[in-house]
Amino acid sequence: MTTELVVARRWIRSVLAADSGPSGVWTVLGGRVRARRAVQGAPYPQLVLTVPAATDLLGVGGTRVWTNLLVDCRLISEGNNSEAASALAARIDQLLHRGSGAPVGGRVWACVREFPFEYSEVVEGREYLHVGGRYRLWATAT
């Protein structure tokens, strides 16, 4: 059985995959959309999707109406070129904010960005820039 978390990730991947022109998000990312963490040794940028919180809306008798998910869409790039990373994150936001759709196994009824974020970290002497946003999605699984 598919979960709402899987439905949300499938929808995000499908929306981004549709932006596959020469400078599209999918092209720039090379399909590197990851669940939970970046893949070590893989090229950058990578988009990492994490779910810091989710709650179910329950109806009479415990019937699940939908799941309200918070999804962090975090674009990670190597170095400190915030202009390029911010431009790509802005395009991702254009594609996701106010979106909806029906990927295999369920439906995303709505998606809105709650807030943007940007920070950097240094790991083993290398700088990584994290740019993105936290999105609220309402999803159901079939």
C-alpha positions as CSV (number, residue, x, y, z in Angstrom):
1,M,0.0,0.0,0.0
2,T,1.2,3.5,-0.8
3,T,1.5,6.0,2.0
4,E,0.7,9.7,1.8
5,L,4.5,10.5,2.2
6,V,5.2,8.4,-0.9
7,V,2.4,10.1,-2.8
8,A,3.8,13.6,-1.9
9,R,7.3,12.6,-3.1
10,R,6.0,11.1,-6.3
11,W,4.0,14.3,-7.0
12,I,7.0,16.6,-6.4
13,R,9.2,14.4,-8.6
14,S,6.6,14.4,-11.4
15,V,6.1,18.1,-11.3
16,L,9.9,18.7,-11.4
17,A,10.4,16.1,-14.1
18,A,8.0,17.9,-16.3
19,D,10.3,20.9,-16.3
20,S,12.8,19.2,-18.6
21,G,13.8,21.8,-21.1
22,P,17.4,22.9,-21.7
23,S,17.5,25.0,-18.5
24,G,14.6,23.2,-16.7
25,V,14.8,22.0,-13.1
26,W,15.0,18.4,-14.0
27,T,17.8,19.0,-16.5
28,V,19.8,21.1,-14.1
29,L,19.3,18.5,-11.3
30,G,20.0,15.6,-13.6
31,G,17.2,13.8,-11.8
32,R,18.9,14.0,-8.5
33,V,15.8,14.4,-6.3
34,R,16.5,12.4,-3.0
35,A,14.4,11.3,-0.1
36,R,15.8,12.1,3.4
37,R,19.5,12.8,2.6
38,A,21.9,13.7,-0.2
39,V,23.9,10.9,-1.8
40,Q,27.6,11.1,-1.0
41,G,29.8,11.1,-4.0
42,A,27.0,12.1,-6.3
43,P,27.3,15.4,-8.3
44,Y,25.7,18.6,-7.0
45,P,23.2,20.2,-7.0
46,Q,20.9,17.7,-5.3
47,L,17.3,18.3,-4.1
48,V,16.6,16.6,-0.8
49,L,13.0,16.1,0.4
50,T,12.4,15.5,4.1
51,V,9.2,15.4,6.1
52,P,9.6,17.0,9.5
53,A,6.0,16.7,10.5
54,A,2.7,15.2,9.3
55,T,-0.8,14.9,10.8
56,D,-3.9,13.0,9.8
57,L,-7.3,14.6,9.5
58,L,-9.7,11.9,10.8
59,G,-13.4,11.7,10.2
60,V,-16.2,9.8,11.9
61,G,-15.0,6.3,12.9
62,G,-11.4,7.1,12.4
63,T,-11.6,7.4,8.6
64,R,-8.6,9.3,7.3
65,V,-9.7,12.2,5.2
66,W,-6.1,13.3,4.3
67,T,-2.7,13.8,5.6
68,N,-1.3,17.3,6.2
69,L,2.4,17.1,5.5
70,L,5.3,19.5,5.9
71,V,7.9,18.8,3.3
72,D,11.3,20.5,3.2
73,C,12.5,20.9,-0.3
74,R,16.2,21.6,0.2
75,L,18.5,22.3,-2.8
76,I,22.1,21.5,-1.9
77,S,24.9,22.9,-4.0
78,E,28.6,22.7,-3.5
79,G,30.3,26.1,-3.0
80,N,28.8,29.4,-2.2
81,N,27.2,30.5,-5.5
82,S,24.0,31.7,-3.9
83,E,22.7,33.5,-7.0
84,A,22.6,30.3,-9.1
85,A,21.2,28.2,-6.2
86,S,18.6,30.9,-5.4
87,A,17.5,31.0,-9.0
88,L,17.0,27.3,-9.2
89,A,15.1,27.3,-5.8
90,A,12.9,30.1,-7.1
91,R,12.0,28.0,-10.2
92,I,11.2,25.0,-8.0
93,D,8.9,27.2,-5.9
94,Q,7.1,28.4,-9.1
95,L,6.5,24.8,-10.0
96,L,5.3,23.6,-6.5
97,H,3.5,26.6,-4.9
98,R,-0.3,26.4,-5.4
99,G,0.1,23.1,-7.2
100,S,-1.9,19.9,-7.1
101,G,-2.1,16.6,-8.9
102,A,-2.7,12.9,-8.9
103,P,0.4,10.8,-9.1
104,V,0.3,7.0,-9.0
105,G,-1.2,5.8,-5.7
106,G,-3.0,8.9,-4.6
107,R,-3.6,12.7,-4.8
108,V,-2.0,15.9,-3.7
109,W,-4.9,18.2,-3.1
110,A,-2.9,21.4,-2.6
111,C,0.6,22.6,-2.0
112,V,1.7,26.0,-0.6
113,R,5.0,27.2,0.7
114,E,5.1,28.1,4.4
115,F,8.5,29.8,4.3
116,P,11.8,29.9,2.5
117,F,15.3,29.2,4.0
118,E,18.9,29.5,3.1
119,Y,22.0,28.5,5.1
120,S,25.5,27.0,4.5
121,E,27.6,24.4,6.2
122,V,31.2,23.3,5.9
123,V,31.9,19.6,5.9
124,E,35.4,18.3,5.7
125,G,36.6,21.6,4.4
126,R,34.0,21.9,1.7
127,E,31.2,24.5,1.7
128,Y,27.6,23.4,0.9
129,L,24.8,25.9,0.4
130,H,21.2,24.8,1.3
131,V,18.4,26.9,-0.3
132,G,14.7,26.0,-0.5
133,G,11.4,26.1,1.3
134,R,9.1,24.3,3.6
135,Y,5.8,23.3,1.9
136,R,2.5,22.2,3.3
137,L,0.8,19.5,1.3
138,W,-2.5,17.8,1.7
139,A,-2.4,14.3,0.3
140,T,-4.4,11.1,0.2
141,A,-3.3,7.6,-0.7
142,T,-5.6,5.1,-2.5
